Amino acid sequence: MTKTTGTITTGPSVGCLNQPNTYCQNSGKCGLNGNCICKRFYFGSQCELTIAASERATLVTEGLSSGIIFLICFLFIVVFPFLLYLFFVICMRFCVTEGERDLTWA
């Protein structure tokens, strides 16, 4: 049983299920469990609260991004060894004379 005293409601609550289009504020959507699903920067049982613009997370525009770090790692792990291998093969083919190619271990 739900008891309403002024603006305070106590008892079992179904949230936005009774009023799915008007209960959630600031373009929030009603979830299947009766809770509002708020848009970014909004929170509260009805999406009625917001985070101040000065406290919102911002993207860092300075420093290395993870994409550049990935590229550098990829170059050193994959591309650099492949180029080193190609250099070795080309050097063995063109820089070494025919007799020196037959290496034997004593």
C-alpha positions, -999 to +999 in steps of 0.1 A: +000+000+000+013+034-009+009+064+015+013+099+003+021+127+027+024+161+009+052+154-017+067+124+000+055+090-011+063+059+010+056+023+003+062+001-027+071+022-057+069+013-094+089+044-104+081+054-140+060+023-150+028+042-143+038+073-162+066+062-187+064+094-208+063+120-181+080+106-150+116+108-162+129+143-168+156+157-191+149+131-219+154+101-196+138+068-206+118+045-184+135+011-178+118-023-175+124-023-137+107+011-132+139+031-129+147+060-151+176+056-175+192+090-176+211+108-204+247+118-200+254+143-172+220+136-155+212+115-125+186+110-097+155+088-095+138+110-121+169+123-139+162+156-122+198+164-111+227+174-133+264+176-130+278+212-132+295+220-165+327+228-146+328+193-130+321+173-161+347+150-175+365+164-206+387+147-231+424+154-227+438+171-258+474+171-246+498+142-245+499+109-264+466+093-271+462+055-269+461+053-307+495+067-311+509+045-284+494+015-301+509+025-334+544+029-319+541-005-302+528-021-335+558-007-354+583-020-330+567-054-325+556-062-361+570-039-387+606-033-374+614-071-371+599-077-406+620-050-421+651-063-403+643-098-418+639-083-453+672-065-449+690-097-439+675-117-468+684-090-494+719-087-479+724-125-481+712-126-517+730-096-532+759-088-508+774-122-503+792-141-530+781-176-540+809-194-521+802-175-488+765-185-488+772-221-479+778-217-443+788-248-424+793-251-386+825-268-376 
